[in-house]
Amino acid sequence: MLAHHQAADTYHMSTAYITHPVCQRHVAGLGHPECPERLSAIEDRLHAAHLHDDLTHYDDPPAATREQLRRVHDPAYIEHIFRLAPASGQVQLDPDTAMNPYSLQAALHAAGAAIKAVDEVLLGTVQNAFCAVRPPGHHAGRRSFGGFCIFNNVACAAAHALATYGVQRVAIVDFDVHHGNGTEEIFREDGRVLFVSTFQHPYYPYCGAETVSEHIVNLPLPAGTSGRDYRDAFEARALPALDAFRPELILLSAGFDGHCEDDMAHFNLVEADYVWITEQVMDIARRHAQDRIVSVLEGGYNLNALGRSVAAHIKALAGL
């Protein structure tokens, strides 16, 4: 069962930074926006901002097991992915999503990193965690890949918390500019998970705006959405839903492709907006979840903007 936290002033609360070297060896194709340099840009910015040494580093999280994957993915789908993984060259899963010889291990360790983060946060080793992993995951459904995603990292983390620690209520907040359709599909019938997703609409994956559910809160927003408009929508709908749900753990599908410098989509957010989102979620976590947050990287493709945005997000998580 879940370990009880000691009083916050009796031990050092810290932020974990969890990654794995194989995540930089997955390559989806020449010139593909979901590139290994994304993780390098984040690391470089953390060093430049003098944040790197203030974090608790985990550089070798275990790969997710088949049992852990089966909590959110169909067994036949998992085996299909294992069979498709190439020994050499590249396999194109769809026009956007591909695998090279390292992709399967990268996907397994990306999901494993999110699971490891849940372990460390729920055991009280750290207060919160950021997983610098790729491939991303929130478009991967129970039986489907897509949108650069193979396994659903944040869904694996949520299911692990529910199955292993006796947690009853997990909230997932997805602030990627694209709707987290895979995560919604996986937890559509599971009221233990509150899923909140802000996204540009209409835009890829062209769904989410019509969802009606007590535990799925979708906030479709138009192209050109400003930071002010985003904050107003988040305050009006996301925060009341989170507060009413009283989550014991909050997971973030942390996509930074809504930044005004990122041409993958058409939001006009800046670093200060990501800090604001982080602080709002931290406030919910403080009230209901003993400060426990696990943040998992999703999108963000302008390398400079991504590095700055993630550094600002982690700085807020760490209270620095």
HELIX and SHEET records of a PDB file:
HELIX    1   1 ALA A    8  THR A   10  5                                   3    
HELIX    2   2 PRO A   21  GLN A   24  5                                   4    
HELIX    3   3 GLU A   37  ALA A   48  1                                  12    
HELIX    4   4 HIS A   52  ASP A   54  5                                   3    
HELIX    5   5 ARG A   66  ARG A   70  1                                   5    
HELIX    6   6 PRO A   75  LEU A   84  1                                  10    
HELIX    7   7 SER A  103  LEU A  122  1                                  20    
HELIX    8   8 ASN A  153  THR A  164  1                                  12    
HELIX    9   9 ASN A  181  PHE A  187  1                                   7    
HELIX   10  10 GLY A  227  ALA A  233  1                                   7    
HELIX   11  11 PHE A  234  ALA A  238  3                                   5    
HELIX   12  12 LEU A  239  PHE A  245  1                                   7    
HELIX   13  13 GLU A  271  HIS A  288  1                                  18    
HELIX   14  14 LEU A  303  ALA A  318  1                                  16    
SHEET    1   A 8 THR A  56  TYR A  58  0                                        
SHEET    2   A 8 THR A  15  ILE A  18  1                                        
SHEET    3   A 8 ASN A 128  CYS A 131  1                                        
SHEET    4   A 8 ILE A 293  LEU A 297  1                                        
SHEET    5   A 8 LEU A 249  ALA A 254  1                                        
SHEET    6   A 8 VAL A 170  ASP A 174  1                                        
SHEET    7   A 8 VAL A 193  GLN A 200  1                                        
SHEET    8   A 8 ILE A 216  LEU A 221  1                                        
SHEET    1   B 2 VAL A  91  GLN A  92  0                                        
SHEET    2   B 2 ALA A  98  MET A  99 -1                                        
END                                                                             
